[in-house]
Amino acid sequence: MKKKYIDLIEQTFDFPQDEFKVEDEELYFHNINLMDIIKQYGTPLKISYLPKISTQIQKAKKLFNVAIAKSDYQGDYYYSYCTKSSHFSFILDEVLKNDVHLETSSAFDLNIVEALFEQGKITKQTYIICNGFKRPQYIENIIKLINDGFENIIPVLDSMEELDDYLKGINGDKKYKIGMRIASEEEPKFEFYTSRLGIRYNDIVPFYLDKIKNNPQIEMKMLHFFINTGIKDTAYYWNELAKSVNVYCDLKKVCPEVNALNIGGGFPIKNSLAFDYDFEYMTEEIIAQIKNICSQNNTMDPDIFTEFGSYTVGESGAVLYSVINQKRQNDREVWNMIDSSFMTTLPDTWATNQRFILLAINNWDKEYERIFLGGLTCDSEDYYNSEAHANAVFLPKFKENGTLYIGLFHTGAYQESIGGYGGIQHCLIPAPKHIIIDFDENGEIYTKLFAKEQSYKSMFKILGY
């Protein structure tokens, strides 16, 4: 009978996979021996593998451009990156190697935009799509960039009142672009029916006719809709897409200059070795449906903008832990205690029940057992007990005379910002070391320490001691 951990993985999944393989009973991530990384840096440890970001961007660009060619679609495709999914400079540097555009969510995002421009990483022709409900500082920063000559800043109106601020603040000789966000209906299981963000379907065209049509300073450029659940092959998604494209067609009839449809909501990321998503089918179907609805309305095909955040950076991240002890609490529950906290390093695991790919890093030749994973905080929510494909966690058996190392993978989106990177963590558990992995100019892999493990002195400073 096959009882080894490697047997379990190989019998359950199609393994090895593109980013994972095992050699000499140790796990490799993108051909990198993770035990070597642990020997150099220790655990807990956060990893950002930058080449994966460019791979994801180029994959999406190819998918959409091929779909456009197949359908004889007349619009162009623009890839934009949601900065809110990860604001780190090394992430933006990698993203911007790929001729893409940016989507922002708050005032400070635009300070980053200014810094990127000063460093020569974007130009005044780069599209900057400004989403979100906007407080005065956010609007002020948008106005400043428009007045400074950024040609493709597009504030996406989240409310009808927002336009008044631009009319007052933007120089009278500046022609500027705007967009409008549609208040899409939420998924049926939500606690409310309509998104709090955006303008109602029925108000889009009347608002344009009343406030924008006769103002030569404003170019109505974009209609935007966002689906919180992302791009999925569900009746809900296709229904919302169809409604939004029909609104676009209605607007285009009275507003010839509008030529962009922003299909907000991103592609999913791989959260299990059993992940199965037909990217090619979904992309071709999106393009085909938009083209079909536009044809029925005698409307030119719009340019397509996407805003991919998690899809861009999610699969570049990983967190590595040591199992420091095992506790048998009753006849069924065995707890492996890790050397950090899920609540602080991977907050989505408890906040939204998000599941990532969990794999042992060593001991693949050992027998496996079902366990629960516990974090170091005193909070009862600090645990990890199931995976996306199964209501259980299996790992190699714990041995007191040897350390078991584990990794959670594809953790690169949102966890740092939600967890308050470099701030005060629950129970004052320190933020772990963070390293960057990339290729040098000779094509050789190298690692670089981005942040040391958080010290008590940095916490004391924040706390006022």
C-alpha positions as a Markdown table, in Angstrom:
| # | Residue | x | y | z |
|---|---|---|---|---|
| 1 | Met | 0.0 | 0.0 | 0.0 |
| 2 | Lys | 1.3 | 3.5 | -0.9 |
| 3 | Lys | 1.3 | 5.6 | 2.2 |
| 4 | Lys | 4.0 | 8.2 | 1.4 |
| 5 | Tyr | 3.2 | 11.9 | 1.1 |
| 6 | Ile | 4.5 | 11.9 | -2.5 |
| 7 | Asp | 2.2 | 9.0 | -3.3 |
| 8 | Leu | -0.8 | 10.9 | -2.0 |
| 9 | Ile | 0.0 | 14.0 | -4.1 |
| 10 | Glu | 0.7 | 12.0 | -7.3 |
| 11 | Gln | -2.4 | 9.9 | -6.9 |
| 12 | Thr | -4.6 | 12.9 | -6.2 |
| 13 | Phe | -3.3 | 15.3 | -8.8 |
| 14 | Asp | -1.6 | 15.6 | -12.1 |
| 15 | Phe | 1.8 | 16.1 | -10.6 |
| 16 | Pro | 4.5 | 17.5 | -11.2 |
| 17 | Gln | 3.1 | 20.8 | -12.5 |
| 18 | Asp | 4.6 | 23.8 | -14.2 |
| 19 | Glu | 5.7 | 25.5 | -11.0 |
| 20 | Phe | 6.1 | 22.5 | -8.8 |
| 21 | Lys | 8.3 | 19.4 | -8.8 |
| 22 | Val | 10.0 | 17.2 | -6.3 |
| 23 | Glu | 13.7 | 16.1 | -6.4 |
| 24 | Asp | 15.4 | 14.1 | -3.7 |
| 25 | Glu | 12.2 | 14.4 | -1.5 |
| 26 | Glu | 12.3 | 18.2 | -1.6 |
| 27 | Leu | 9.9 | 20.6 | -3.2 |
| 28 | Tyr | 11.1 | 23.0 | -6.0 |
| 29 | Phe | 9.1 | 26.1 | -6.8 |
| 30 | His | 9.8 | 27.4 | -10.4 |
| 31 | Asn | 12.9 | 25.2 | -10.4 |
| 32 | Ile | 14.2 | 26.8 | -7.1 |
| 33 | Asn | 15.1 | 24.4 | -4.3 |
| 34 | Leu | 13.1 | 25.8 | -1.4 |
| 35 | Met | 15.2 | 23.9 | 1.2 |
| 36 | Asp | 18.2 | 25.9 | -0.1 |
| 37 | Ile | 16.2 | 29.1 | 0.4 |
| 38 | Ile | 15.2 | 28.1 | 4.0 |
| 39 | Lys | 18.8 | 27.2 | 4.8 |
| 40 | Gln | 19.9 | 30.7 | 3.7 |
| 41 | Tyr | 17.1 | 32.8 | 5.2 |
| 42 | Gly | 15.2 | 30.6 | 7.7 |
| 43 | Thr | 11.5 | 30.7 | 8.4 |
| 44 | Pro | 8.9 | 32.2 | 8.5 |
| 45 | Leu | 9.7 | 33.7 | 5.1 |
| 46 | Lys | 7.8 | 35.5 | 2.4 |
| 47 | Ile | 8.8 | 35.1 | -1.2 |
| 48 | Ser | 8.1 | 37.2 | -4.3 |
| 49 | Tyr | 9.1 | 35.4 | -7.5 |
| 50 | Leu | 9.0 | 38.3 | -10.0 |
| 51 | Pro | 9.3 | 36.5 | -13.4 |
| 52 | Lys | 5.8 | 35.0 | -12.8 |
| 53 | Ile | 4.3 | 38.5 | -13.0 |
| 54 | Ser | 5.5 | 39.1 | -16.6 |
| 55 | Thr | 4.4 | 35.5 | -17.5 |
| 56 | Gln | 0.9 | 36.2 | -16.4 |
| 57 | Ile | 0.6 | 39.6 | -18.2 |
| 58 | Gln | 1.9 | 38.2 | -21.4 |
| 59 | Lys | -0.4 | 35.2 | -21.2 |
| 60 | Ala | -3.5 | 37.5 | -20.8 |
| 61 | Lys | -2.3 | 39.8 | -23.6 |
| 62 | Lys | -1.9 | 36.8 | -26.0 |
| 63 | Leu | -5.3 | 35.4 | -25.0 |
| 64 | Phe | -7.2 | 38.6 | -25.7 |
| 65 | Asn | -5.3 | 39.5 | -28.9 |
| 66 | Val | -5.8 | 36.0 | -30.3 |
| 67 | Ala | -9.5 | 36.1 | -29.4 |
| 68 | Ile | -9.8 | 39.5 | -31.1 |
| 69 | Ala | -8.1 | 38.2 | -34.3 |
| 70 | Lys | -10.3 | 35.1 | -34.4 |
| 71 | Ser | -13.5 | 37.1 | -34.0 |
| 72 | Asp | -12.4 | 39.9 | -36.4 |
| 73 | Tyr | -13.1 | 42.2 | -33.5 |
| 74 | Gln | -12.4 | 45.9 | -34.4 |
| 75 | Gly | -11.4 | 47.2 | -31.0 |
| 76 | Asp | -8.0 | 47.1 | -29.2 |
| 77 | Tyr | -7.1 | 45.5 | -25.9 |
| 78 | Tyr | -5.4 | 47.3 | -23.0 |
| 79 | Tyr | -4.1 | 45.5 | -19.9 |
| 80 | Ser | -4.1 | 47.5 | -16.7 |
| 81 | Tyr | -2.8 | 46.5 | -13.3 |
| 82 | Cys | -4.7 | 47.1 | -10.1 |
| 83 | Thr | -2.1 | 48.7 | -7.9 |
| 84 | Lys | -4.2 | 47.9 | -4.7 |
| 85 | Ser | -3.3 | 44.2 | -5.0 |
| 86 | Ser | 0.3 | 45.0 | -4.3 |
| 87 | His | 1.9 | 48.4 | -4.2 |
| 88 | Phe | 5.5 | 47.4 | -3.7 |
| 89 | Ser | 8.0 | 49.1 | -6.0 |
| 90 | Phe | 9.6 | 45.9 | -7.1 |
| 91 | Ile | 6.1 | 44.6 | -8.2 |
| 92 | Leu | 5.4 | 47.8 | -10.2 |
| 93 | Asp | 8.8 | 47.7 | -11.8 |
| 94 | Glu | 8.2 | 44.1 | -13.0 |
| 95 | Val | 4.6 | 45.0 | -14.1 |
| 96 | Leu | 5.7 | 48.0 | -16.1 |
| 97 | Lys | 8.3 | 46.0 | -18.1 |
| 98 | Asn | 5.3 | 44.7 | -20.1 |
| 99 | Asp | 3.8 | 47.9 | -21.7 |
| 100 | Val | 0.7 | 48.0 | -19.5 |
| 101 | His | -1.5 | 50.6 | -17.8 |
| 102 | Leu | -2.5 | 51.3 | -14.2 |
| 103 | Glu | -5.7 | 51.4 | -12.2 |
| 104 | Thr | -5.8 | 53.3 | -8.9 |
| 105 | Ser | -8.1 | 53.3 | -5.9 |
| 106 | Ser | -7.0 | 56.2 | -3.6 |
| 107 | Ala | -5.1 | 59.4 | -3.3 |
| 108 | Phe | -1.8 | 58.0 | -2.5 |
| 109 | Asp | -1.9 | 55.8 | -5.5 |
| 110 | Leu | -1.4 | 58.9 | -7.6 |
| 111 | Asn | 1.6 | 59.9 | -5.6 |
| 112 | Ile | 3.1 | 56.5 | -6.7 |
| 113 | Val | 2.1 | 57.4 | -10.3 |
| 114 | Glu | 4.1 | 60.7 | -10.0 |
| 115 | Ala | 7.1 | 58.8 | -8.6 |
| 116 | Leu | 6.9 | 56.3 | -11.5 |
| 117 | Phe | 6.8 | 59.1 | -14.0 |
| 118 | Glu | 9.8 | 60.9 | -12.4 |
| 119 | Gln | 11.7 | 57.6 | -12.6 |
| 120 | Gly | 10.9 | 57.2 | -16.3 |
| 121 | Lys | 8.8 | 54.1 | -15.8 |
| 122 | Ile | 5.6 | 55.5 | -17.2 |
| 123 | Thr | 4.8 | 58.4 | -19.6 |
| 124 | Lys | 2.1 | 61.0 | -19.7 |
| 125 | Gln | 0.4 | 58.8 | -22.3 |
| 126 | Thr | 0.1 | 55.8 | -19.9 |
| 127 | Tyr | -3.6 | 55.2 | -19.1 |
| 128 | Ile | -4.3 | 55.8 | -15.4 |
| 129 | Ile | -7.8 | 54.7 | -14.6 |
| 130 | Cys | -9.0 | 56.2 | -11.3 |
| 131 | Asn | -11.6 | 54.1 | -9.6 |
| 132 | Gly | -13.3 | 54.2 | -6.2 |
| 133 | Phe | -15.4 | 56.7 | -4.2 |
| 134 | Lys | -13.2 | 59.7 | -4.1 |
| 135 | Arg | -12.4 | 61.9 | -1.1 |
| 136 | Pro | -11.1 | 65.5 | -1.7 |
| 137 | Gln | -7.4 | 64.6 | -1.7 |
| 138 | Tyr | -7.9 | 61.9 | -4.3 |
| 139 | Ile | -9.8 | 64.3 | -6.5 |
| 140 | Glu | -7.2 | 67.0 | -5.9 |
| 141 | Asn | -4.4 | 64.6 | -7.0 |
| 142 | Ile | -6.4 | 63.6 | -10.2 |
| 143 | Ile | -6.9 | 67.3 | -11.1 |
| 144 | Lys | -3.2 | 68.0 | -10.5 |
| 145 | Leu | -2.1 | 65.3 | -12.9 |
| 146 | Ile | -4.5 | 66.4 | -15.6 |
| 147 | Asn | -3.4 | 70.0 | -15.2 |
| 148 | Asp | 0.3 | 68.8 | -15.4 |
| 149 | Gly | -0.4 | 67.3 | -18.8 |
| 150 | Phe | -1.1 | 63.6 | -18.2 |
| 151 | Glu | -3.2 | 62.9 | -21.3 |
| 152 | Asn | -4.8 | 59.6 | -20.3 |
| 153 | Ile | -5.9 | 60.1 | -16.7 |
| 154 | Ile | -9.5 | 58.8 | -16.6 |
| 155 | Pro | -11.4 | 59.5 | -13.4 |
| 156 | Val | -14.2 | 57.0 | -13.4 |
| 157 | Leu | -17.2 | 58.7 | -11.9 |
| 158 | Asp | -18.5 | 56.8 | -8.9 |
| 159 | Ser | -21.3 | 59.3 | -8.3 |
| 160 | Met | -22.9 | 62.0 | -10.4 |
| 161 | Glu | -21.8 | 64.7 | -7.9 |
| 162 | Glu | -18.1 | 63.8 | -8.5 |
| 163 | Leu | -18.1 | 65.6 | -11.9 |
| 164 | Asp | -18.6 | 69.0 | -10.3 |
| 165 | Asp | -15.2 | 68.9 | -8.7 |
| 166 | Tyr | -13.5 | 68.4 | -12.0 |
| 167 | Leu | -15.5 | 71.1 | -13.6 |
| 168 | Lys | -14.2 | 73.5 | -10.9 |
| 169 | Gly | -10.6 | 72.4 | -10.6 |
| 170 | Ile | -9.3 | 71.5 | -14.1 |
| 171 | Asn | -7.9 | 74.4 | -16.1 |
| 172 | Gly | -10.3 | 75.7 | -18.7 |
| 173 | Asp | -7.9 | 75.1 | -21.5 |
| 174 | Lys | -7.5 | 71.4 | -20.7 |
| 175 | Lys | -9.6 | 68.8 | -22.5 |
| 176 | Tyr | -9.8 | 65.8 | -20.3 |
| 177 | Lys | -11.3 | 62.3 | -20.4 |
| 178 | Ile | -13.7 | 60.7 | -17.9 |
| 179 | Gly | -15.4 | 57.4 | -17.5 |
| 180 | Met | -18.5 | 56.2 | -15.7 |
| 181 | Arg | -18.9 | 53.2 | -13.5 |
| 182 | Ile | -22.1 | 51.2 | -13.7 |
| 183 | Ala | -23.6 | 50.1 | -10.4 |
| 184 | Ser | -23.8 | 46.4 | -11.2 |
| 185 | Glu | -26.1 | 43.9 | -9.5 |
| 186 | Glu | -24.3 | 41.7 | -6.9 |
| 187 | Glu | -24.3 | 37.9 | -7.0 |
| 188 | Pro | -27.6 | 36.5 | -5.7 |
| 189 | Lys | -26.1 | 35.2 | -2.5 |
| 190 | Phe | -25.0 | 38.7 | -1.5 |
| 191 | Glu | -26.7 | 40.5 | 1.4 |
| 192 | Phe | -27.7 | 43.3 | -0.9 |
| 193 | Tyr | -28.8 | 43.6 | -4.5 |
| 194 | Thr | -26.8 | 46.4 | -6.1 |
| 195 | Ser | -23.2 | 47.5 | -5.6 |
| 196 | Arg | -22.7 | 50.6 | -3.4 |
| 197 | Leu | -20.3 | 51.8 | -6.1 |
| 198 | Gly | -21.1 | 53.4 | -9.4 |
| 199 | Ile | -24.1 | 55.0 | -11.1 |
| 200 | Arg | -27.4 | 53.2 | -11.8 |
| 201 | Tyr | -27.9 | 51.7 | -15.3 |
| 202 | Asn | -30.9 | 53.9 | -16.0 |
| 203 | Asp | -29.1 | 57.1 | -15.0 |
| 204 | Ile | -26.0 | 56.7 | -17.3 |
| 205 | Val | -27.5 | 58.2 | -20.5 |
| 206 | Pro | -29.6 | 60.9 | -18.9 |
| 207 | Phe | -26.7 | 62.1 | -16.9 |
| 208 | Tyr | -24.4 | 62.2 | -19.9 |
| 209 | Leu | -27.0 | 64.2 | -21.9 |
| 210 | Asp | -27.6 | 66.6 | -19.0 |
| 211 | Lys | -24.1 | 67.3 | -17.7 |
| 212 | Ile | -21.5 | 66.2 | -20.3 |
| 213 | Lys | -22.7 | 66.3 | -23.8 |
| 214 | Asn | -22.5 | 70.0 | -24.3 |
| 215 | Asn | -19.2 | 70.6 | -22.5 |
| 216 | Pro | -16.4 | 70.7 | -25.1 |
| 217 | Gln | -13.8 | 70.3 | -22.4 |
| 218 | Ile | -14.9 | 66.8 | -21.5 |
| 219 | Glu | -14.4 | 63.6 | -23.5 |
| 220 | Met | -16.6 | 60.8 | -22.3 |
| 221 | Lys | -14.1 | 57.9 | -22.9 |
| 222 | Met | -15.0 | 54.8 | -20.9 |
| 223 | Leu | -17.9 | 52.8 | -19.4 |
| 224 | His | -16.8 | 50.6 | -16.6 |
| 225 | Phe | -18.4 | 47.7 | -14.8 |
| 226 | Phe | -17.0 | 45.6 | -12.1 |
| 227 | Ile | -18.0 | 42.1 | -11.0 |
| 228 | Asn | -16.8 | 41.3 | -7.5 |
| 229 | Thr | -16.6 | 37.5 | -8.1 |
| 230 | Gly | -14.3 | 37.9 | -11.1 |
| 231 | Ile | -14.6 | 36.5 | -14.5 |
| 232 | Lys | -16.4 | 33.2 | -14.1 |
| 233 | Asp | -18.5 | 31.0 | -16.4 |
| 234 | Thr | -21.8 | 31.6 | -14.6 |
| 235 | Ala | -25.2 | 32.9 | -15.7 |
| 236 | Tyr | -24.7 | 35.8 | -13.3 |
| 237 | Tyr | -21.5 | 36.9 | -15.0 |
| 238 | Trp | -22.8 | 36.6 | -18.6 |
| 239 | Asn | -26.0 | 38.5 | -17.6 |
| 240 | Glu | -24.1 | 41.4 | -16.1 |
| 241 | Leu | -21.7 | 41.6 | -19.0 |
| 242 | Ala | -24.6 | 41.6 | -21.5 |
| 243 | Lys | -26.4 | 44.4 | -19.6 |
| 244 | Ser | -23.3 | 46.5 | -19.4 |
| 245 | Val | -22.6 | 46.1 | -23.1 |
| 246 | Asn | -26.2 | 47.1 | -23.9 |
| 247 | Val | -25.8 | 50.2 | -21.8 |
| 248 | Tyr | -22.5 | 51.0 | -23.7 |
| 249 | Cys | -24.4 | 50.7 | -27.0 |
| 250 | Asp | -27.2 | 53.0 | -25.7 |
| 251 | Leu | -24.6 | 55.5 | -24.7 |
| 252 | Lys | -22.6 | 55.3 | -27.9 |
| 253 | Lys | -25.7 | 56.3 | -29.9 |
| 254 | Val | -25.8 | 59.7 | -28.2 |
| 255 | Cys | -22.1 | 59.9 | -27.3 |
| 256 | Pro | -19.9 | 59.2 | -30.4 |
| 257 | Glu | -16.6 | 59.7 | -28.6 |
| 258 | Val | -17.1 | 56.9 | -26.0 |
| 259 | Asn | -15.0 | 54.0 | -27.3 |
| 260 | Ala | -13.8 | 52.0 | -24.3 |
| 261 | Leu | -15.5 | 49.3 | -22.2 |
| 262 | Asn | -13.7 | 48.4 | -19.0 |
| 263 | Ile | -14.7 | 44.8 | -18.0 |
| 264 | Gly | -13.5 | 45.1 | -14.3 |
| 265 | Gly | -13.2 | 41.9 | -12.3 |
| 266 | Gly | -10.2 | 39.6 | -13.0 |
| 267 | Phe | -9.3 | 36.1 | -14.0 |
| 268 | Pro | -8.9 | 33.7 | -11.1 |
| 269 | Ile | -5.6 | 32.4 | -9.8 |
| 270 | Lys | -4.6 | 28.8 | -9.1 |
| 271 | Asn | -5.6 | 28.0 | -5.5 |
| 272 | Ser | -5.3 | 24.2 | -5.7 |
| 273 | Leu | -3.3 | 21.6 | -7.7 |
| 274 | Ala | -6.7 | 20.6 | -9.0 |
| 275 | Phe | -7.4 | 24.0 | -10.4 |
| 276 | Asp | -9.2 | 23.9 | -13.7 |
| 277 | Tyr | -10.1 | 27.0 | -15.7 |
| 278 | Asp | -10.4 | 27.4 | -19.4 |
| 279 | Phe | -8.8 | 30.8 | -20.0 |
| 280 | Glu | -8.9 | 30.5 | -23.7 |
| 281 | Tyr | -12.7 | 29.7 | -23.8 |
| 282 | Met | -13.6 | 32.5 | -21.4 |
| 283 | Thr | -11.6 | 35.1 | -23.3 |
| 284 | Glu | -13.0 | 34.1 | -26.7 |
| 285 | Glu | -16.5 | 34.0 | -25.3 |
| 286 | Ile | -16.2 | 37.5 | -23.7 |
| 287 | Ile | -15.0 | 39.0 | -27.0 |
| 288 | Ala | -17.6 | 37.1 | -29.0 |
| 289 | Gln | -20.5 | 38.2 | -26.8 |
| 290 | Ile | -19.4 | 41.9 | -26.8 |
| 291 | Lys | -19.1 | 41.8 | -30.6 |
| 292 | Asn | -22.4 | 40.1 | -31.0 |
| 293 | Ile | -24.3 | 42.6 | -28.8 |
| 294 | Cys | -22.6 | 45.5 | -30.6 |
| 295 | Ser | -23.5 | 44.1 | -34.0 |
| 296 | Gln | -27.2 | 43.7 | -32.9 |
| 297 | Asn | -27.1 | 47.4 | -32.0 |
| 298 | Asn | -25.2 | 48.6 | -35.0 |
| 299 | Thr | -22.4 | 49.8 | -32.7 |
| 300 | Met | -18.7 | 49.8 | -33.3 |
| 301 | Asp | -16.7 | 47.4 | -31.2 |
| 302 | Pro | -15.3 | 49.2 | -28.2 |
| 303 | Asp | -11.7 | 49.0 | -27.0 |
| 304 | Ile | -11.5 | 46.5 | -24.1 |
| 305 | Phe | -9.7 | 47.4 | -20.9 |
| 306 | Thr | -9.2 | 44.8 | -18.1 |
| 307 | Glu | -8.0 | 45.4 | -14.6 |
| 308 | Phe | -6.2 | 42.4 | -13.3 |
| 309 | Gly | -4.7 | 42.5 | -9.8 |
| 310 | Ser | -4.7 | 39.1 | -8.2 |
| 311 | Tyr | -4.2 | 37.4 | -11.5 |
| 312 | Thr | -1.1 | 39.6 | -12.1 |
| 313 | Val | 0.7 | 39.1 | -8.8 |
| 314 | Gly | -1.1 | 36.4 | -6.9 |
| 315 | Glu | 0.9 | 33.4 | -8.3 |
| 316 | Ser | 4.2 | 35.2 | -7.7 |
| 317 | Gly | 4.0 | 34.9 | -3.9 |
| 318 | Ala | 4.7 | 32.2 | -1.3 |
| 319 | Val | 5.0 | 31.9 | 2.5 |
| 320 | Leu | 7.3 | 29.3 | 4.1 |
| 321 | Tyr | 6.9 | 28.1 | 7.7 |
| 322 | Ser | 8.4 | 25.5 | 10.1 |
| 323 | Val | 6.3 | 23.1 | 12.1 |
| 324 | Ile | 7.7 | 23.6 | 15.6 |
| 325 | Asn | 5.5 | 21.3 | 17.6 |
| 326 | Gln | 2.6 | 18.8 | 17.4 |
| 327 | Lys | -0.2 | 18.7 | 19.9 |
| 328 | Arg | -2.7 | 15.8 | 20.1 |
| 329 | Gln | -5.8 | 17.5 | 21.7 |
| 330 | Asn | -8.2 | 14.5 | 21.5 |
| 331 | Asp | -8.6 | 11.2 | 19.7 |
| 332 | Arg | -9.2 | 12.9 | 16.3 |
| 333 | Glu | -7.6 | 16.3 | 16.2 |
| 334 | Val | -3.8 | 16.6 | 15.7 |
| 335 | Trp | -2.4 | 20.1 | 15.6 |
| 336 | Asn | 0.8 | 21.1 | 13.9 |
| 337 | Met | 1.9 | 24.5 | 15.3 |
| 338 | Ile | 3.7 | 26.8 | 12.9 |
| 339 | Asp | 6.4 | 29.4 | 13.7 |
| 340 | Ser | 4.2 | 32.3 | 12.8 |
| 341 | Ser | 0.5 | 33.3 | 12.4 |
| 342 | Phe | -2.0 | 32.8 | 9.6 |
| 343 | Met | -3.9 | 35.8 | 10.8 |
| 344 | Thr | -1.0 | 38.1 | 10.4 |
| 345 | Thr | 0.9 | 36.7 | 7.4 |
| 346 | Leu | -2.1 | 35.4 | 5.4 |
| 347 | Pro | -5.1 | 37.4 | 6.7 |
| 348 | Asp | -7.4 | 36.2 | 3.9 |
| 349 | Thr | -7.3 | 32.7 | 5.3 |
| 350 | Trp | -9.4 | 33.8 | 8.3 |
| 351 | Ala | -11.1 | 37.0 | 7.0 |
| 352 | Thr | -12.5 | 35.5 | 3.8 |
| 353 | Asn | -11.8 | 31.8 | 4.2 |
| 354 | Gln | -9.4 | 32.0 | 1.2 |
| 355 | Arg | -7.5 | 28.9 | 0.4 |
| 356 | Phe | -4.0 | 28.7 | -1.1 |
| 357 | Ile | -1.9 | 25.8 | -2.4 |
| 358 | Leu | -0.4 | 24.0 | 0.6 |
| 359 | Leu | 2.5 | 21.6 | 0.2 |
| 360 | Ala | 5.2 | 20.1 | 2.3 |
| 361 | Ile | 8.7 | 21.3 | 1.4 |
| 362 | Asn | 10.6 | 18.3 | 2.7 |
| 363 | Asn | 9.9 | 14.8 | 3.9 |
| 364 | Trp | 8.0 | 13.8 | 0.8 |
| 365 | Asp | 9.2 | 10.2 | 1.3 |
| 366 | Lys | 7.5 | 10.0 | 4.8 |
| 367 | Glu | 4.1 | 8.6 | 5.6 |
| 368 | Tyr | 1.3 | 11.2 | 5.7 |
| 369 | Glu | -1.3 | 12.1 | 8.3 |
| 370 | Arg | -4.4 | 14.3 | 8.5 |
| 371 | Ile | -3.7 | 17.4 | 10.7 |
| 372 | Phe | -4.8 | 20.9 | 11.6 |
| 373 | Leu | -2.4 | 23.8 | 11.3 |
| 374 | Gly | -2.3 | 26.3 | 14.2 |
| 375 | Gly | -0.8 | 29.8 | 14.3 |
| 376 | Leu | 1.0 | 31.4 | 17.3 |
| 377 | Thr | -1.6 | 34.0 | 18.3 |
| 378 | Cys | -4.0 | 33.4 | 21.1 |
| 379 | Asp | -7.0 | 33.8 | 18.8 |
| 380 | Ser | -9.2 | 30.8 | 18.1 |
| 381 | Glu | -9.4 | 31.9 | 14.4 |
| 382 | Asp | -5.7 | 31.5 | 13.8 |
| 383 | Tyr | -5.8 | 28.1 | 12.1 |
| 384 | Tyr | -5.8 | 26.4 | 8.6 |
| 385 | Asn | -7.8 | 23.1 | 8.4 |
| 386 | Ser | -8.9 | 22.6 | 4.8 |
| 387 | Glu | -7.9 | 23.1 | 1.2 |
| 388 | Ala | -9.7 | 24.3 | -1.8 |
| 389 | His | -10.2 | 20.8 | -3.2 |
| 390 | Ala | -10.8 | 19.0 | 0.1 |
| 391 | Asn | -12.2 | 19.6 | 3.6 |
| 392 | Ala | -8.9 | 18.4 | 5.1 |
| 393 | Val | -5.1 | 19.0 | 5.3 |
| 394 | Phe | -2.6 | 16.1 | 4.9 |
| 395 | Leu | 1.1 | 16.5 | 5.5 |
| 396 | Pro | 4.1 | 14.2 | 6.2 |
| 397 | Lys | 4.0 | 12.8 | 9.7 |
| 398 | Phe | 5.7 | 15.0 | 12.3 |
| 399 | Lys | 8.9 | 13.7 | 13.8 |
| 400 | Glu | 10.3 | 15.3 | 16.9 |
| 401 | Asn | 13.9 | 14.7 | 15.8 |
| 402 | Gly | 13.5 | 16.5 | 12.5 |
| 403 | Thr | 11.9 | 19.7 | 11.3 |
| 404 | Leu | 9.0 | 19.7 | 8.8 |
| 405 | Tyr | 8.8 | 22.7 | 6.6 |
| 406 | Ile | 5.6 | 23.7 | 4.7 |
| 407 | Gly | 4.7 | 26.4 | 2.1 |
| 408 | Leu | 1.5 | 28.1 | 1.1 |
| 409 | Phe | 1.8 | 29.3 | -2.5 |
| 410 | His | 0.2 | 31.9 | -4.8 |
| 411 | Thr | -0.2 | 34.3 | -1.9 |
| 412 | Gly | 1.2 | 37.4 | -3.7 |
| 413 | Ala | -2.0 | 39.6 | -3.8 |
| 414 | Tyr | -3.5 | 41.7 | -1.0 |
| 415 | Gln | -2.0 | 39.8 | 2.0 |
| 416 | Glu | 0.6 | 42.5 | 2.8 |
| 417 | Ser | -1.8 | 45.4 | 2.6 |
| 418 | Ile | -4.6 | 43.7 | 4.4 |
| 419 | Gly | -2.2 | 42.5 | 7.1 |
| 420 | Gly | -0.7 | 46.0 | 7.6 |
| 421 | Tyr | 2.8 | 45.4 | 6.3 |
| 422 | Gly | 5.4 | 46.6 | 8.8 |
| 423 | Gly | 2.8 | 47.7 | 11.3 |
| 424 | Ile | 1.4 | 46.2 | 14.5 |
| 425 | Gln | 0.3 | 42.6 | 14.2 |
| 426 | His | -2.1 | 40.6 | 16.4 |
| 427 | Cys | -0.3 | 39.5 | 19.6 |
| 428 | Leu | 2.7 | 41.5 | 18.3 |
| 429 | Ile | 3.8 | 38.6 | 16.1 |
| 430 | Pro | 6.6 | 40.0 | 14.0 |
| 431 | Ala | 6.3 | 40.3 | 10.2 |
| 432 | Pro | 8.6 | 37.7 | 8.6 |
| 433 | Lys | 11.6 | 38.2 | 6.4 |
| 434 | His | 10.6 | 39.0 | 2.8 |
| 435 | Ile | 12.9 | 38.1 | -0.2 |
| 436 | Ile | 12.7 | 38.8 | -3.9 |
| 437 | Ile | 13.7 | 36.2 | -6.4 |
| 438 | Asp | 14.5 | 37.3 | -10.0 |
| 439 | Phe | 16.8 | 36.7 | -12.9 |
| 440 | Asp | 20.0 | 38.8 | -13.3 |
| 441 | Glu | 21.2 | 40.2 | -16.7 |
| 442 | Asn | 22.9 | 36.9 | -17.4 |
| 443 | Gly | 19.7 | 34.9 | -17.0 |
| 444 | Glu | 20.8 | 33.5 | -13.6 |
| 445 | Ile | 18.4 | 33.3 | -10.7 |
| 446 | Tyr | 19.3 | 35.4 | -7.6 |
| 447 | Thr | 17.7 | 36.2 | -4.3 |
| 448 | Lys | 17.6 | 39.5 | -2.5 |
| 449 | Leu | 16.5 | 40.4 | 1.0 |
| 450 | Phe | 13.8 | 43.0 | 0.8 |
| 451 | Ala | 12.9 | 43.3 | 4.5 |
| 452 | Lys | 14.3 | 41.8 | 7.7 |
| 453 | Glu | 12.1 | 40.2 | 10.2 |
| 454 | Gln | 10.3 | 42.9 | 12.1 |
| 455 | Ser | 12.0 | 44.0 | 15.3 |
| 456 | Tyr | 10.6 | 44.9 | 18.7 |
| 457 | Lys | 12.2 | 48.4 | 18.3 |
| 458 | Ser | 10.2 | 49.1 | 15.1 |
| 459 | Met | 7.0 | 48.1 | 17.0 |
| 460 | Phe | 7.9 | 50.2 | 20.0 |
| 461 | Lys | 8.3 | 53.2 | 17.7 |
| 462 | Ile | 4.8 | 52.7 | 16.3 |
| 463 | Leu | 3.3 | 52.2 | 19.7 |
| 464 | Gly | 5.0 | 55.3 | 21.2 |
| 465 | Tyr | 7.4 | 53.7 | 23.6 |
